[in-house]
Structures are given as C-alpha cells and as structure tokens.
C-alpha cells in the first residue's frame, strides 16, 4: 500500500480541513501516515492523530530547528512519553546546516541525547539532514540506532550508500517531481529499490504541479507515479515495494491493516 512516511498533519495549515485532507489522501490510495513531532509542545497533537485515526502513527522528537525553543526538561518529557509506548519512532530529529543562525552546538546536544533515547528504547529514528548529511552520519556511527528514515534525502550517492549501509531508508517526495532536480531524480531512479520510501512532508515541499501551495498527503499517489516512471516500473509494483520498505524502516506501521482502512487499494498490499 501507499504509505506517507513523513507528514505533519498536526500543522496549523490543516486546522480548517484536516479531516477532509485525510479523506482525500485515503481516496487517492494512501493507507498509512507517519506523523512526526517537532517538539514537546506538539507531542499531544501527534498522539491524538493516532488515537483518532486508525491509519495514523506518530513519532516523538525535538526537531533541530526548534531546539532554541526547547528546554532541558523536554528531553525528560520525551523519555517519559517513549516509555509510555505508542510512538513508533523517535523523530523528527537530526541536524540542519541550512539556517545561518541554527546554533549547531545546541542542535548536536539535542541530537545526541535523542539518539541515546532511540537506542535505549530500540526505536528507529526519523532524520532531518538538510545540508548536514556527513555530520548526521558521524553521529549515527557513534550511537548506532536501529535504523529508520533519512527524510527528504538530497545528498550524494556516496552519502546515500553510507545511510543505507547503516540500515536507513531514504525518503523521496516533492523535490523529485521537478525536472530541474537532476541529482535527486537520478538517485531516485538508480538507488536500490529496497532503500527507498515515499513521503510528502505535508504541508511543506510542494510538488512541481503545486509550487508555492500547501502540500497534501493525497499527492503521494502522483509521487509514486513519478518514481515509477523514473525507474521504468509498473505503478503497482512500485507501490508494493515502497510500502514494504516503509514497514521495514518503521516496524510499528505494521499495526495499520490496509484491508481494514479506506485507503486500501489495488496497487499492491
């Protein structure tokens, strides 16, 4: 089935029509959604999405771009929430080298602490790696979490192979739909199929056909069509493969039973 491995359905951009957005995605064939937190302030919101929607699962984490708003106590809150169960991953966590005043030492402090928690609870991680691939890889080699997803992958082939070698899957989505994104499209076309998962990052990273607009999980079907075309594959086989990959990367998503959900479809279960 189609699995959106990264969508921020709790975002304010969806406050007016969240239910409609989910229903449209289900009608497009999306059978499961992974919703990562960005800080302690939205732990309750992402957990509520899982409670209210049987096809949603959540991750708890502190995003590198939100560490300045975080407090040391938030890490203890994260530990407690992970210990209570329910989260299928630790995320969204990582490093961001794009923002000029991103306070990399503070980002590293929170990233290291969260990798320790992921290791302690034997959970996969959902990684933010924007312009920080090598720095993230260095920490993964130190802490050796059980794997997970490198979200919105846009690094080199060598970096891709390094993440794969550490047990990670690579997320591809809206950026892949732009004809000018030649490096990302080449990687999407040629990396081992069993290393790739699909994602939207909704409401962010809008596709070529909706540049400047709100991205939505329903776009995932068209992302799958783009990836199938790039790889010269039949759509159903591509959907089945990326769905299996998502379940391998985030085993907690296996709790979602496609046959019982509106998003169940004929693209491969």
C-alpha positions in Angstrom: 0.0 0.0 0.0 1.0 3.6 -0.3 2.5 4.9 3.0 3.3 8.5 3.6 6.3 8.1 5.8 6.5 11.8 6.7 3.6 14.3 7.0 3.0 17.0 9.6 -0.8 16.6 9.7 -0.9 18.4 13.1 0.3 21.6 11.4 -1.8 24.7 11.7 -2.1 24.7 7.9 -4.6 21.8 8.3 -6.6 23.2 11.2 -9.5 24.1 8.9 -9.9 20.9 6.9 -7.8 18.2 8.5 -10.5 15.5 8.2 -11.0 16.4 4.5 -7.3 16.2 3.8 -7.1 12.8 5.3 -10.1 11.5 3.4 -8.8 12.8 0.1 -5.5 11.0 0.7 -7.3 7.8 1.5 -9.3 8.1 -1.7 -6.0 8.5 -3.5 -4.9 5.2 -2.1 -2.8 6.3 0.9 -3.2 3.6 3.5 -1.0 4.8 6.3 0.6 8.0 7.6 3.5 8.7 9.9 3.3 12.0 11.7 6.5 13.1 13.5 6.6 15.7 16.2 8.9 18.7 16.1 8.9 19.5 19.8 7.4 18.7 23.2 4.6 21.3 22.6 3.1 19.1 19.9 3.5 15.7 21.4 -0.1 15.6 22.4 -1.3 16.7 19.0 0.5 14.0 17.0 -0.5 11.4 19.6 -4.2 12.5 19.2 -4.0 11.9 15.5 -3.1 8.3 16.1 -5.9 8.0 18.6 -8.5 9.5 16.3 -7.4 7.8 13.0 -6.5 4.1 12.8 -4.3 4.7 9.8 -2.0 7.3 11.5 1.0 6.6 13.6 3.2 9.1 15.4 6.8 9.7 16.4 8.1 11.9 19.2 11.1 14.1 18.9 12.6 17.5 19.0 13.4 19.0 15.6 16.8 20.7 15.1 15.2 23.9 14.1 13.2 24.0 17.3 15.9 23.4 19.8 16.2 27.0 20.8 12.6 26.9 22.0 13.2 23.7 23.8 14.2 23.2 27.5 16.4 20.5 29.1 13.2 19.2 30.8 11.8 18.4 27.3 14.3 15.6 27.0 12.9 14.0 30.2 9.4 14.5 28.8 10.5 12.8 25.7 11.9 9.9 27.7 8.6 9.5 29.6 6.5 9.6 26.5 8.6 7.0 24.8 8.5 4.8 27.9 4.7 5.1 27.9 4.5 3.4 24.5 2.6 4.4 21.4 5.3 6.1 19.4 6.7 4.1 16.5 9.9 6.1 16.1 12.0 9.0 17.6 11.6 11.9 15.3 11.8 14.3 13.7 15.4 14.7 14.9 18.7 15.5 13.3 20.8 18.5 12.2 20.1 21.4 9.9 23.1 23.2 8.3 20.9 25.4 6.1 19.8 28.1 8.6 22.7 30.5 9.1 22.0 31.0 12.9 21.0 27.5 13.6 23.2 27.0 16.6 24.9 23.8 15.6 26.4 23.0 19.0 22.9 23.1 20.6 21.5 21.0 17.7 24.2 18.5 18.4 23.4 18.4 22.1 19.8 17.5 21.4 20.5 15.2 18.6 23.0 13.1 20.6 20.6 12.9 23.6 17.8 11.8 21.3 19.9 9.2 19.6 20.7 7.8 23.1 16.9 7.6 23.8 16.3 5.8 20.5 19.0 3.3 21.3 17.6 2.9 24.9 14.1 2.2 23.6 15.2 0.3 20.5 13.2 2.6 18.2 14.0 3.7 14.7 14.7 7.4 14.0 13.2 9.8 11.5 16.1 12.1 10.5 16.3 15.7 9.4 19.6 16.0 7.4 19.4 19.3 5.5 22.9 20.3 4.5 24.2 18.1 7.3 24.5 14.6 5.9 28.1 14.0 6.9 27.6 15.4 10.4 24.5 13.2 10.9 26.3 10.2 9.6 29.1 10.8 12.1 26.6 10.7 15.0 24.8 7.6 13.6 28.2 5.8 13.6 28.7 6.8 17.2 25.3 5.8 18.6 24.2 3.0 16.1 20.4 3.3 16.4 18.4 0.5 14.9 17.8 2.4 11.6 14.9 4.4 10.3 14.4 7.0 7.5 16.6 9.8 6.2 13.9 12.2 5.4 13.9 14.4 2.2 17.2 12.9 1.0 19.2 15.2 -1.2 22.8 14.2 -0.7 25.3 12.5 -2.9 25.4 8.9 -3.9 28.3 8.2 -1.5 26.2 9.7 1.3 23.2 7.7 0.2 25.2 4.5 0.3 26.5 5.4 3.8 23.0 5.8 5.2 21.9 2.6 3.5 24.9 0.8 5.0 23.8 2.0 8.5 20.4 0.4 8.0 18.5 3.5 6.9 15.9 4.0 4.1 15.8 7.2 2.1 12.7 9.4 1.7 11.8 10.9 -1.6 8.9 13.2 -2.3 8.0 16.6 -3.8 11.6 17.6 -4.8 11.7 14.5 -7.0 8.9 15.9 -9.2 10.9 18.9 -10.5 12.6 18.3 -13.8 15.5 20.5 -12.7 16.2 18.3 -9.6 18.5 16.2 -11.7 20.6 14.8 -8.9 17.6 13.8 -6.7 15.8 12.3 -9.8 18.9 10.3 -10.7 19.2 8.9 -7.2 15.5 8.1 -7.1 15.9 6.3 -10.4 19.0 4.3 -9.7 19.4 3.6 -5.9 18.4 0.1 -4.8 14.7 -0.1 -4.8 14.6 -1.6 -1.3 16.3 1.5 0.1 13.5 4.0 -1.0 10.4 5.1 0.8 7.8 7.7 -0.2 6.9 10.8 1.7 5.2 14.2 1.3 6.4 16.3 4.3 3.0 18.0 4.0 2.3 20.9 4.2 5.9 21.5 3.0 8.0 20.6 -0.1 5.2 21.1 -2.5 5.5 19.3 -5.9 6.1 20.8 -9.3 2.4 21.0 -10.1 1.6 22.9 -6.9 4.7 25.0 -6.4 4.0 27.6 -3.7 0.9 25.9 -2.5 0.2 23.7 0.5 1.4 20.2 0.0 -1.1 17.4 1.0 -0.8 13.7 1.5 -3.0 12.9 -1.4 -0.1 14.0 -3.6 1.7 10.8 -2.6 0.0 8.8 -5.4 1.4 11.2 -8.0 4.8 11.0 -6.3 4.6 7.2 -6.7 3.7 7.7 -10.4 6.7 9.9 -10.9 9.0 7.4 -9.2 7.6 4.5 -11.2 8.2 6.5 -14.4 11.8 7.4 -13.4 12.5 3.7 -12.6 10.7 2.3 -15.6 8.4 0.3 -13.3 4.7 -0.6 -13.2 3.0 1.5 -10.6 1.6 -1.4 -8.6 5.0 -3.0 -8.2 6.5 0.3 -7.1 3.8 1.0 -4.5 4.1 -2.5 -3.1 7.9 -2.3 -2.9 7.9 1.2 -1.2 5.2 0.0 1.2 7.3 -3.0 2.2 10.3 -0.7 2.7 8.3 1.6 4.9 7.2 -1.3 7.1 10.8 -2.5 7.3 12.1 1.0 8.2 9.3 1.7 10.8 8.0 -1.7 12.0 5.3 0.0 14.2 3.5 0.9 11.0 2.6 -2.8 10.7 -0.2 -2.2 13.1 -2.0 -0.5 10.3 -4.0 -3.1 8.4 -4.6 -1.9 4.9 -7.6 -4.2 4.3 -9.5 -2.5 7.2 -8.9 1.1 6.0 -10.4 3.4 3.5 -7.0 3.8 1.9 -6.8 0.1 0.9 -6.3 -0.1 -2.8 -5.3 -2.3 -5.7 -1.8 -1.0 -6.1 -0.3 -3.8 -4.1 -0.8 -4.7 -0.4 
